[in-house]
Amino acid sequence: MKKPSGKGLPALLNPATLDADAREAAQALAREGDSVNTRQSYQSAMRYWMGWYRLRYGEALVAPLPPAAIVQFVVDHAQRQGKHGLTTEMPDALDAALVAQGLKARLGPPALATLLHRISVIAKLHTSRDLPNPCAEPAVRELLAKTRRAYAKRGVRTAKKDALTREPLRALLATCDDSLRGKRDRALLLFAWASGGRRRSEVVRATCENVRRSGPEHYVYTLTWSKTNQQGADLPENEKPVTGVAATALTDWLSASGIETGPIFRRVRRGGHLGEPLSEAAVRDIVRDRCALAGLEGDFSAHSLRAGFVTEAALAQVPLAETMTMTGHTSVATVIGYFRRADMQRSRAADLMGRDDEADDGQRHGQGSSE
């Protein structure tokens, strides 16, 4: 209860608690600090949890949940070996009801990554409210660890998007004509790739104010926010160069569109009229559409530009530190993974059978048989 302060000041607060207004303000700040993708994925996961819980237990989900509910969620969604192949504890009728309610797209178990994401979301719900976290219980943690191990033993791996390295990227660029939409897509693809494999969120945040021209074929994109710099710290590596053909394509787009302020990449409506700024989903769709037009086979998305840049840097033997400065990666292990895959592509040991000069090596050294 608030105490009167006197002298026309607001009522005194209890330092050990938050009132409803302060709690709501803190939650609003936390939501604003999340990316759009994070917020949407969290909301989607919570909708699924609430729908599953009501269908499974006949009541509304109220935190804190007992550990048994988390275990039930895992065994309902994680596949295990049964008498007749892989199975789960999810009843067919419940699975169909989840699809009918629009909580899932199709019948059957989700990918392991989806299951683990939903577990992390329910854990966050508890920790954000200072409630006992059932996901931290030893039995639950052990079950999750062994579930990951069981999937790994079956050869299930986290799906990775195919990389758009230089050659497939050129195929995409070849589909971009001289129309306004073609100029935009060409500029967007080259901007995202050549500036270090920018994320979708970083592409849509590019504006005439934070992308400045510093030469005839040179721009500098100043990242004021990114996934790895969510505090907006002023760092030297925030400045990403956009040069050469990428700079030329950007100049062509800005000149043709007449954009001088605000977001650089915008929707092009019928008749060549500019619309609202592109969303992150629109960037993904542009990449996928151009891949389809180019006839590329594989699983491509906006992240393929980022993966392609890092892979191409590894193939070109660009030093690791230089690559990370461009991409903004903070995990050396993540980037080294791309470099190791590139090393395997260059490995002479991978093509021993195809090397004509060594095909008859045994006989040239007198080791062949005359029989």
C-alpha positions in Angstrom: 0.0 0.0 0.0 1.3 3.4 -0.9 2.1 5.8 1.9 1.2 9.5 1.6 4.3 11.6 1.2 3.0 15.1 1.8 4.1 18.3 0.3 2.3 17.5 -3.0 4.7 14.7 -3.9 3.5 11.3 -5.2 2.8 8.6 -2.7 5.9 6.8 -1.3 6.7 3.4 -2.7 7.9 0.2 -1.0 11.4 -0.5 -2.3 10.9 -4.3 -2.0 7.9 -4.4 -4.4 6.7 -3.0 -7.7 3.2 -1.6 -8.2 1.2 -2.6 -11.2 2.1 0.5 -13.2 5.9 0.0 -12.7 5.6 -3.7 -13.5 3.7 -3.0 -16.7 6.3 -0.3 -17.7 9.2 -2.8 -17.1 7.4 -5.4 -19.2 6.8 -2.8 -22.0 10.5 -1.9 -22.0 11.5 -5.5 -22.2 9.1 -6.1 -25.1 10.4 -3.1 -27.0 14.0 -4.3 -26.5 13.2 -7.6 -28.2 13.5 -7.9 -31.9 10.3 -8.4 -33.9 11.3 -12.0 -34.7 12.0 -12.8 -31.1 8.7 -11.4 -30.0 6.7 -13.2 -32.7 8.4 -16.5 -32.0 7.8 -16.2 -28.3 4.1 -15.3 -28.8 3.6 -18.2 -31.2 5.2 -20.7 -28.8 3.0 -19.4 -25.9 -0.1 -19.8 -28.1 0.9 -23.4 -28.8 1.6 -24.1 -25.1 -1.8 -22.7 -24.0 -3.6 -24.6 -26.7 -1.9 -27.9 -25.9 -2.3 -27.5 -22.2 -6.0 -26.9 -22.4 -6.6 -29.8 -24.7 -4.4 -32.1 -22.6 -5.5 -31.1 -19.1 -8.9 -29.5 -19.7 -7.9 -26.2 -18.0 -6.1 -23.0 -18.7 -2.3 -22.9 -18.4 -1.3 -21.1 -15.1 2.3 -20.7 -14.1 4.2 -22.1 -12.3 3.8 -25.5 -14.1 4.7 -28.7 -12.3 7.7 -30.6 -13.8 5.4 -33.4 -14.8 3.7 -31.1 -17.3 7.0 -30.3 -18.9 7.9 -34.0 -19.1 4.4 -34.7 -20.7 5.0 -32.0 -23.2 8.4 -33.5 -24.2 7.1 -37.1 -24.6 4.1 -35.8 -26.5 6.4 -34.1 -29.1 9.7 -36.0 -29.1 10.0 -39.1 -31.2 11.3 -42.3 -29.6 11.8 -45.9 -30.9 8.6 -48.0 -30.5 7.7 -51.5 -31.5 6.7 -50.3 -35.0 9.1 -47.5 -35.5 9.3 -43.9 -34.3 6.4 -42.8 -32.1 5.3 -40.2 -29.6 2.7 -40.0 -26.8 0.6 -37.4 -28.6 -3.0 -38.8 -29.2 -4.1 -38.6 -32.8 -7.3 -36.7 -31.8 -5.3 -34.1 -29.9 -2.9 -33.7 -32.7 -5.8 -33.2 -35.1 -7.4 -30.6 -32.8 -4.1 -28.6 -32.7 -4.1 -28.5 -36.5 -7.8 -27.6 -36.6 -7.2 -24.7 -34.2 -4.4 -23.3 -36.3 -1.8 -24.0 -33.7 0.3 -26.1 -36.0 0.5 -26.5 -39.8 0.3 -30.2 -40.1 -0.1 -33.5 -38.3 3.0 -35.2 -36.7 5.8 -34.3 -34.4 7.7 -31.0 -34.7 11.4 -30.7 -35.5 13.7 -31.1 -32.4 14.7 -27.4 -32.7 11.0 -26.4 -32.5 10.5 -28.5 -29.4 13.5 -27.2 -27.7 12.5 -23.6 -28.6 9.1 -24.1 -27.0 10.8 -25.5 -23.8 13.0 -22.4 -23.6 10.0 -20.1 -24.0 8.1 -21.8 -21.1 11.3 -21.6 -19.0 11.6 -17.9 -19.8 8.0 -17.4 -18.8 8.8 -18.7 -15.3 12.1 -16.9 -14.8 10.7 -13.6 -16.0 8.1 -13.8 -13.3 10.5 -15.0 -10.6 8.6 -18.3 -10.4 10.1 -21.8 -9.8 11.4 -23.0 -13.2 10.2 -26.6 -13.8 12.6 -26.8 -16.7 15.5 -26.5 -14.4 14.5 -29.6 -12.4 17.2 -32.3 -12.6 14.8 -34.9 -14.1 13.7 -32.5 -16.8 17.2 -31.4 -17.7 18.3 -35.0 -17.9 15.4 -35.9 -20.1 16.1 -33.0 -22.5 19.8 -33.9 -22.7 19.1 -37.5 -23.5 16.4 -36.5 -26.0 19.1 -34.5 -27.9 21.4 -37.5 -27.7 18.7 -39.9 -29.0 18.1 -37.6 -32.0 21.8 -37.3 -32.7 22.2 -41.1 -32.6 19.5 -41.3 -35.2 21.4 -38.9 -37.4 19.0 -36.0 -37.0 20.8 -32.7 -37.3 19.7 -29.1 -37.1 18.7 -28.0 -40.6 21.0 -25.4 -42.1 20.1 -23.1 -45.0 22.2 -23.5 -48.2 24.8 -20.9 -48.7 24.6 -18.3 -51.5 28.3 -18.1 -52.4 29.6 -15.9 -55.2 28.5 -18.1 -58.2 24.9 -18.8 -57.1 24.6 -15.1 -56.1 25.5 -14.1 -59.6 22.7 -16.4 -60.9 20.3 -14.4 -58.7 21.6 -11.1 -59.9 21.1 -12.2 -63.5 17.4 -12.4 -62.8 17.2 -8.7 -61.8 16.2 -6.6 -64.9 16.3 -2.8 -65.2 12.8 -2.3 -63.8 12.5 -0.5 -60.5 11.9 -3.7 -58.7 14.8 -5.3 -60.5 17.1 -2.5 -59.5 15.9 -2.7 -55.9 16.4 -6.4 -55.6 19.9 -6.2 -57.2 20.9 -3.5 -54.8 19.4 -5.3 -51.8 21.1 -8.6 -52.6 24.5 -7.0 -53.2 24.2 -4.7 -50.2 23.3 -7.6 -47.8 26.0 -9.9 -49.1 29.0 -7.5 -49.8 28.6 -5.6 -46.5 29.4 -8.7 -44.5 26.3 -10.9 -44.9 23.9 -8.7 -43.2 20.9 -10.1 -41.3 17.3 -9.3 -42.4 16.9 -7.0 -39.5 20.0 -5.1 -40.4 18.9 -4.8 -44.1 15.6 -3.3 -43.3 17.2 -0.8 -40.8 19.4 0.7 -43.6 18.4 4.3 -44.1 19.7 7.3 -46.0 20.8 8.6 -42.6 23.0 5.7 -41.6 24.3 4.7 -45.0 26.6 7.6 -46.1 28.4 7.9 -49.4 32.2 8.3 -49.0 33.3 8.0 -52.6 32.2 7.3 -56.2 32.0 3.6 -55.5 32.0 3.5 -51.7 29.4 3.8 -49.0 29.6 3.1 -45.3 26.7 1.5 -43.4 26.8 2.4 -39.7 25.0 -0.3 -37.7 23.3 1.4 -34.8 21.8 -1.9 -33.6 22.4 -5.5 -34.4 21.8 -9.0 -32.9 25.2 -8.9 -31.3 25.1 -5.2 -30.3 21.7 -4.9 -28.8 22.8 -2.1 -26.5 23.7 0.1 -29.4 27.3 0.6 -28.2 29.4 2.9 -30.4 32.0 0.5 -31.7 34.5 0.9 -34.6 33.3 -2.3 -36.2 29.8 -0.9 -36.5 30.9 0.7 -39.8 30.5 -1.7 -42.7 31.9 -0.8 -46.1 29.8 -1.2 -49.3 32.0 -0.9 -52.3 32.4 -1.8 -56.0 29.5 -3.4 -57.7 27.4 -3.3 -54.5 27.9 0.5 -54.3 27.1 0.9 -58.0 23.9 -1.1 -57.6 22.9 1.0 -54.5 23.5 4.2 -56.4 21.4 3.0 -59.3 18.5 2.1 -57.0 18.6 5.4 -55.0 18.8 7.4 -58.3 15.9 5.5 -59.9 13.7 5.5 -56.9 14.4 9.1 -55.9 14.8 8.0 -52.2 16.7 10.7 -50.3 15.6 10.2 -46.7 14.4 7.3 -44.5 14.5 3.6 -45.2 16.4 2.6 -48.3 14.7 -0.6 -49.3 10.9 -0.2 -49.9 8.1 -2.0 -51.5 7.5 -1.3 -55.2 3.9 -1.2 -56.1 2.3 -1.6 -59.5 3.1 1.2 -61.8 6.5 1.7 -60.2 5.1 3.6 -57.1 7.1 3.2 -53.9 5.3 1.9 -50.9 6.2 1.2 -47.2 9.6 0.1 -46.0 10.3 -3.6 -46.6 9.7 -6.0 -43.7 12.1 -8.7 -42.6 9.7 -11.3 -44.2 9.8 -9.4 -47.5 13.6 -9.7 -47.5 13.3 -13.4 -47.1 10.7 -13.6 -49.9 12.9 -11.6 -52.3 15.8 -14.1 -51.8 13.5 -17.1 -52.2 11.8 -15.6 -55.3 15.1 -14.8 -57.0 16.4 -18.3 -56.2 13.3 -19.8 -57.8 13.7 -17.5 -60.9 17.4 -18.5 -61.2 16.4 -22.2 -61.0 18.6 -22.9 -58.0 18.0 -26.2 -56.2 18.3 -26.2 -52.4 16.8 -24.7 -49.2 17.5 -20.9 -49.4 16.5 -18.0 -47.3 17.8 -14.6 -46.3 20.3 -16.2 -44.0 21.8 -17.9 -47.1 23.4 -14.5 -48.0 25.2 -14.4 -44.6 26.2 -18.0 -44.9 27.4 -17.4 -48.4 29.6 -14.5 -47.5 31.3 -16.3 -44.7 31.8 -19.4 -46.8 33.2 -17.4 -49.7 35.6 -15.6 -47.3 36.8 -19.0 -46.1 37.3 -20.3 -49.6 39.3 -17.1 -50.5 41.3 -17.7 -47.3 40.4 -14.3 -45.8 41.8 -14.2 -42.3 39.3 -15.2 -39.6 39.5 -11.8 -37.8 38.8 -9.8 -40.9 35.8 -12.0 -41.7 34.4 -11.6 -38.2 34.9 -7.8 -38.3 32.7 -7.7 -41.4 30.0 -10.1 -40.3 29.8 -9.1 -36.6 30.0 -12.6 -35.4 31.0 -12.9 -31.7 31.4 -16.7 -31.7 34.7 -17.8 -33.2 33.4 -21.4 -33.1 30.5 -20.5 -35.5 32.8 -18.9 -38.1 35.4 -21.7 -37.8 32.7 -24.1 -38.7 32.4 -22.4 -42.1 36.1 -22.2 -42.5 36.5 -26.0 -41.8 33.9 -26.9 -44.4 35.7 -24.7 -46.9 39.0 -26.4 -46.0 37.4 -29.8 -46.8 36.4 -28.5 -50.2 40.0 -27.5 -50.9 41.5 -30.7 -49.5 43.6 -32.7 -51.8 42.8 -35.8 -49.8 39.1 -35.5 -50.9 40.0 -36.0 -54.6 42.7 -38.6 -54.6 40.8 -40.9 -56.9 40.4 -38.2 -59.5 44.0 -37.2 -59.7 45.4 -38.6 -63.0 49.0 -38.0 -62.0 48.6 -40.4 -59.1 46.2 -42.9 -60.6 49.0 -45.3 -61.6 51.2 -44.4 -58.7 51.8 -47.9 -57.5 53.1 -49.1 -60.9 55.4 -46.0 -61.3 57.0 -47.0 -58.0 57.5 -50.7 -59.1 54.7 -51.9 -56.8 52.4 -53.3 -59.5 51.8 -57.0 -60.0 52.7 -58.9 -63.2 50.1 -61.6 -62.5 
